[in-house]
Every structure is written in C-alpha cells, then in structure tokens.
Amino acid sequence: MKKLFIILLCPLLLCGCNQRPQEYLITAIAADYNGGLYTLYYEAVIINTETSGQKREILTAGGRTLLEAVEKIERQATLPLLMSHCGIVAVGNGITRTKLLGIMKYCKENRDITLSVQFLRTNNPEKLLKTEPISSISVGYDLVSLIRTQKTNFKNRLFEIYKNPSPVLPKLSLTEKGYYFE
C-alpha cells in the first residue's frame, strides 16, 4: 500500500505545479482610433502562484495598424499573455464600421480569444479600463457580470455579430459611481 501511495504521489511532485510562472490574464481589450493611429489597452490580471496574490495592470500601445499595436503590447509584456479570459472588447468613437470589422476579424482569427467575447461601445475606452473595478478584480469581469444582469437581450457576442456588416453595439457610459448602459 505504501508503494502504491508513493507511486501515485511522484507525478504530482514532479509536475512542477507549484512552480507555475506568473502570467497576464487578459480580461478586457479596449481600442480607439484617432489621428491615424490605433490605441490599444489590455486589462491584465497578474496571478502570482507563489504568493497567492493578484494585481491588475493596463498595458497600452499604439500603431498605424491594429496588428502593429498588438505587436507592441506583446513586446512590452514581461509575462505571457493568456487571452482566453478576455470577456470584453470595448471600442471608442474613433472606431468606424470598417475598423470594427477588422477588430472582429482579428479576434475571430486569434485562437485564444473565445467567440463569446462581448463587444460594446464607449466614449472613452482608456478611462473605462483605468476605472477601479466595482465588484471583482477587473473591469472586464465586472462588465461581463453587468451584461448578464441586464433585462435587455444584447446581441453583442462575436459569434452573433461577426457576419453583421453594421452591428449595433450596446453603449456604455461612465459616471463617478460606475458604469451603465444607455
């Protein structure tokens, strides 16, 4: 019996589960376009398995193209980016229909971003992501919860709007007390 216990325990000790590196869990992406430049904001929750702690950080980069801005964020990140936790893509007023379709195409082709990621429009994407979260560790998680509790049935998930040439996205506004849908 002792030999069986040791045999079963060895893989757990050798797998390195306690030595998992920190990583950025991307919970929300915000994008805007002004003056010929895209500006991207990634809300990242950093999980530290050694201290059981977590903190939030906003990664920002700009570029003449969407992919240039994405590459700059990836280069500045000091930890791996885990996009599978992204629940929100917020776009600003500078994002035209054509640019929105490009962002949706990027999200669809990125295998790590789920097709259920939810899109919304806001006047100030930077301010939205830099707002302090209300009920969780991240604004992205707060917004997903807020959308779920709305009585209206938003059609704003990527798989629902990808083929729509002019999707109508829910509009989110910010106040001192938080955020709300118009």
Residue pairs with C-beta under 8 A, 6 or more apart in sequence:
18 49
20 49
21 79
21 80
22 46
22 47
22 48
22 49
22 79
23 46
23 47
23 79
23 80
23 81
23 82
24 42
24 44
24 45
24 46
24 57
24 59
24 77
24 79
24 80
24 81
24 82
25 44
25 45
25 46
25 47
25 82
25 85
26 42
26 43
26 44
26 81
26 82
26 83
26 85
26 86
27 43
27 44
27 45
27 85
27 86
27 87
27 88
27 138
27 139
27 140
27 141
28 42
28 43
28 86
28 87
28 88
28 89
28 90
28 129
28 138
28 139
28 140
28 143
29 40
29 41
29 42
29 43
29 86
29 88
29 89
29 90
30 40
30 41
30 43
30 89
30 90
30 91
30 92
30 122
30 125
30 126
30 128
30 129
31 38
31 39
31 40
31 41
31 66
31 69
31 89
31 90
31 91
31 92
31 95
31 103
31 125
32 38
32 39
32 91
32 92
32 93
32 94
32 95
32 125
32 126
33 39
33 92
33 94
33 95
33 96
33 99
34 94
36 64
37 62
37 63
37 64
38 62
38 63
38 64
38 65
38 66
38 68
38 69
38 99
39 60
39 61
39 62
39 69
39 125
39 126
40 60
40 61
40 62
40 63
40 66
40 69
40 70
40 73
41 58
41 59
41 60
41 125
41 126
41 129
41 130
42 58
42 59
42 60
42 73
42 81
43 56
43 57
43 58
43 129
43 138
43 139
43 140
44 56
44 57
44 58
44 59
44 77
44 81
45 54
45 55
45 56
45 85
45 137
45 138
46 54
46 55
46 56
46 57
46 79
47 54
48 54
48 55
54 137
56 133
56 137
56 138
58 129
58 130
59 73
59 76
59 77
60 73
60 126
61 69
61 70
61 72
61 73
61 76
62 69
62 72
63 69
63 70
63 71
63 72
66 99
66 102
66 103
66 106
67 106
70 106
73 81
74 81
82 112
83 110
83 112
83 113
84 112
84 113
84 114
85 140
86 113
86 114
86 117
86 140
87 116
87 117
87 118
87 140
87 141
87 143
87 144
88 117
88 118
88 119
88 120
88 139
88 140
88 143
88 144
89 103
89 107
89 117
89 118
89 119
89 120
89 158
90 119
90 120
90 121
90 122
90 125
90 128
90 129
90 143
90 172
91 100
91 103
91 119
91 120
91 121
91 122
91 125
91 169
92 121
92 122
92 123
92 124
92 125
93 121
93 123
95 103
95 121
97 165
97 166
100 119
100 167
101 165
104 119
104 158
104 161
104 162
107 113
107 117
107 158
108 115
108 158
108 162
113 158
114 158
115 157
115 158
115 159
115 162
116 157
116 158
116 159
117 157
117 158
118 143
118 144
118 147
118 154
118 156
118 157
118 158
119 156
119 157
119 158
119 161
119 167
119 169
120 143
120 147
120 156
120 169
120 170
120 171
120 172
121 169
121 170
121 171
121 172
122 128
122 171
122 172
122 173
122 174
123 173
123 174
124 174
127 174
128 139
128 172
128 174
128 179
129 139
129 140
131 139
131 174
131 178
131 179
133 139
133 141
133 142
134 142
134 178
135 142
135 145
136 142
136 145
142 179
143 172
143 179
146 179
146 181
147 154
147 156
147 170
150 181
152 170
152 181
154 170
155 161
155 167
156 167
156 169
156 170
161 167
161 169
170 181
170 182
171 181
171 182
172 179
172 180
172 181
172 182
173 179
173 180
173 181
173 182
